[in-house]
Amino acid sequence: MEWEARRTVAGVAGGAVAAFLGGTVFARVGTAELRYATYLDIAPGEVRAGSLLPAVAALVVAAACLIGRRAAWPVAAGGLTLTAAATWVTTDVGRPVPGAASSVVQLMPLALSTLGAAAALAGVLAALGRTPAVRSRMVVGSALAGGVALGPWLVDLPARLGHWPPGWPPPGEGAAWLGVAAALAAAVLGAAAAGPAGDGAAATGPTGDGPARGSLVVVVVAGAVVCGLWLRKVVVNAFRLSPDGLASPRREQAVEAFGHYCAVAVALTAALVLAGYAYRSAGARAARFVVLGGAAAGPTLAGVPTAVPGAASVVAPVVVAVAAVAGGAALVRFADGGFPWDALGLVTATLGMLLGHQAVRAELPALGWTPPALVLGGLGLALSAGVVGVVVGPRAATSAAAREIRGRGASRVGVLSLGLAGFVLVGHALSSVVVTAELSWQQQGLPLTVPVIAVGAAVLLGLLFGFDRAVDRIRRDVAAAARRPG
């Protein structure tokens, strides 16, 4: 008995480490490849197929519903192995260079790294959603949220510290290999295999609609995003020059504005369609997580503002983020879901983005590590509250939808995969907006598109939270009136 208890604890610890590192690799590789896909798409003379990788990665994440409970951690280990190997190969063959002749040999490591990170995340989601023990889900879910929030920051440690020990592997490659070991340990120790063999074994969508339903929605939305961005590019290329081959400043501004708002429209449409399906299938809490996934893509893609290089500037934001992740999980679980903490986290991250912009930092150099701490802490709080709210929920969940998500492993996997597929697709649509804002910030000033979207999503999260609470209260009142004698 004592051996079984120790094995369970070790398995949960291995699963938490694997989830953290899987989330780290996904966030870093995913955001880097989203940016790179934008360059591949807007520059001539390269392998354009690379611009389709984000949509394919979203489909891989959505396939988490199809992964069985016992295969989840091995799938995560395989995806991390693929990412680590592709990262190592990329250092030798190089990446496709936009504007220059590129080969399939250069594109393959990029594709394998992206798909490996997506497969690793799908395996982590399947393992997390189908784990029977509530405490285990809470620990592993918090670790996954922390990994996604901290991934871009931790993998860029050499640049942030100003040095890196010679002979050490890059942080991204090292995190992937460590994640492989942790995922294999979790599989062997049985963190995902505890409980009856039939628990959550059937692959179903968010509310048991069958594996095809949720995945089909992601396929349709991914196709719509690709088509929308392709039409945007066609229109921009067609109208950039006048019929006489000239381009006036007014024409350039009009075309750029069209491309900007078209990308935003594609991103918002994708997020709202996925959120609408999640609400219809699994209620307001599922819709909130999908909205959160789409809203978190912008701040994560925009990157964390860089503080002054040094150990103190690196450690302090990490400590704040870890505290925020733990606090978000505890507040959702033990404070009875009394506040939309995910919305508060998004607003905090947005404030950090604004304070960390180069134009603001030039005026307020004394901010130091405060902006990155706000961004990491806000994302950690939001993602932890969202993930734990899906996989565990408040201790006293009253709505039928919340009890459905808590009670069915397949429902949890479906909601998680929808939210993080939305993360990838919205990031794919917004990547050109973020890259353009970074390249032209001196001419355009403080970019507000991503902050405005994040704040709007926070407002929507608050409205969904209030609506869900109001419906629960009405349901309780009706049930109490029906039990009253006479």
Helices and strands as residue ranges (DSSP letters): H 2-42, G 48-52, H 53-62, G 63-66, H 72-93, H 104-130, H 134-155, H 157-161, H 171-189, H 211-239, H 249-282, H 284-302, H 311-334, H 341-356, H 358-363, G 365-367, H 370-391, H 400-407, H 409-439, H 441-444, H 449-483
